[in-house]
Amino acid sequence: MRQTWTWHFDLPPERLWPVLADTNRFNEAMGLPPYALEETPQPNGTILRRGKGKAAGFTLEWEEKPYEWIHGRHFRQARVFTKGPFRRFGPVFDIAPDGNGSKVSYALEWEPLTFVGRLFGKKLAAQAGGVVEKRVLEAVAFAKGERETYFDIAPPQLPEGARERADALAELIDRTPYGNGLGHKLADFVLGGMATDVMRLRPKLLARQLGVAERPAVEACLAGVRAGLLTMKWDLLCTNCRGAKVSVAALAELPKGAHCPSCNIDYDRDFERNIELSYAPAPAIRPLAEGGFCLSGPMATPHVLVQQLLAPGEKREVSLDLPPGAYRLRTLHPGGYVDVDHDPSRGGGAFPGLRATAKGVEAMPGTAGKVAFANDAGFELALLIEDRTWTREALTAPEVISMQAFRDLFAAATLRPGDEAGVSQVALLFSDLRGSTALYERVGDARAFNIVREHFALLASIVRDHDGAVVKTIGDAVMASFGDPANAVKAAFAMQAAIKSHDLVLKLGVHAGPSVVVNLNDRLDYFGSTVNMAARLQGQSEGGDIVISRGVADDPAVKPLLAKAGRREESVALKGFATPIGFVRVQP
């Protein structure tokens, strides 16, 4: 049986999809309780997912089938119940272009299991649909900017005194150098935000929700952990579903790999890609129930663009034009995959189809505008197309350790003893004072020490303002790290401009490349040839200039910064490097 609701909105599908396909948020707004799934591996490698819960006064037990969707256009899901009024019950959701807007259809499909389901199925579906309609209209108003929140929902139940404690902690956060005046906004979000948002609070998304830049939001969250408003979670994400299958409170507790029960795979730690820092409310401020409100909807794995559930022997074709990009064809169960670099403009042809067999996954010849799926594996399978790129919304480990706030507030944070982690790129800036020995002789040790200390504070402030971190000081020198080479170069220019008023001459070198993160003197440090090169380039500085490696100078974001500066191409033989090294000497 089926009942359908239809609406027309003056927003295009791409604006509506993120809010209407967020089933986790929708289910919370509809008052459904959070739930967990019992995941049991099957002999064929698939996962049987069973859930239990209560809704509308009924005790429910069911098998949770994988959602099916086409990004931006359609999703559907069915649960197969063994207890409750229905045998099957689930939504079907479609968005289609309609002039300059969209036509949105929402249907509920059900099959009765009991007399109650047969007698009241239509009434129960109508009641559920009415609630959905209310939430759809609220979500669309939010997408239009006509309301500040997604939904009107009852405030969460909080422990006695939670508001007072949160207000006191907000004051504490704002008294730190890293609160950025966001203490009370952060506390309000933690106390009143949807559980969907705060159970795994991601600071880059929080920045958008609060209407602030990313760095202040990240710093405020770090200060929130230090104050006791938040707890810190280092999430080791599954490389398939990208869910947080292992979460630990400290870097030193991170394992080198984990098992994802949802995907039935073992996966390794990649320090650069699949370690994410997230947060949750401190339990004394806002305790949260275990589980989620929807554990497998389209927005739970937004990198999966198409997912189709096929019976054994079934073939299916969907209309789809995918933009150029890096994709992967695979199934939900463990097995092989096919990587696709799709670019029709360069003769790449039509996007290939996907066939699952008993031996794995293979690509099929494609047809323009369509993608074919075939299940020849002998059992029900979900076949999917995913985007291979990783989201920029994650706050990754390399980003965190290159932030001054993290190094100041969590100076004792290190990796596990004997552990190390590689990063594909870090930009390093080395500084030194020219003539510091003469300075000590000229003004005396005490005065010179104060001058050097003030110079350290000045450089550290500039490093922070450019989203970097001071890794360490060595004598009169500073080593700083940045996630973006352009930020390192901008910081170098700012340092040379600021140091002039202090009657000091600064030598600077900048280089970027791969490095290894290690524990050194109980702090996180960088090791390798990139570090050595950056230090050697600083040694080539004459003072007042900036010596920049050829690779950094050629970076597309750095070139405009150097366009108006005096520059000279040079080459020199450096100790420890077999061939002469080319660099650019810049006179700000």
Secondary structure, DSSP 8 states (H G I E B T S, - for coil): -EEEEEEEESS-HHHHHHHHS-HHHHHHHTT---B-EEEEE-TTS-EEEEEEEEETTEEEEEEE---EEETTTEEE--EEEEESSEEEEEEEEEEEEETTEEEEEEEEEEEE-SHHHHHHHHHHHHHHHHHHHHHHHHHHHHHTTSSSSS---------TTHHHHHHHHHHHHHTSTT-TT-HHHHHHHHHHS-HHHHTTB-HHHHHHHHTS-HHHHHHHHHHHHHHTSEEEEEEEE-TTT--EEEEESSGGG--SEEEETTTTEEEE--TTTSEEEEEEE-TTT----SSBS-SSSGGGSTTEEEEEEE-TT-EEEEE----SEEEEEEESSSS--EEEEE-GGGT--S--EEEEETTEEEEE--BTTEEEEEEESSS-EEEEEEE-S--TTS-BHHHHHT-HHHHHHTTT----TT--EEEEEEEEEEEEETTHHHHHHHH-HHHHHHHHHHHHHHHHHHHHHTTEEEEEEETTEEEEEESSHHHHHHHHHHHHHHHGGGT--EEEEEEEEEEEEEEETTEEEEESHHHHHHHHHHHH--SSSEEEEHHHHTSTTTHHHHTTSEEEEEEE--TT-SS-EEEEEEE-
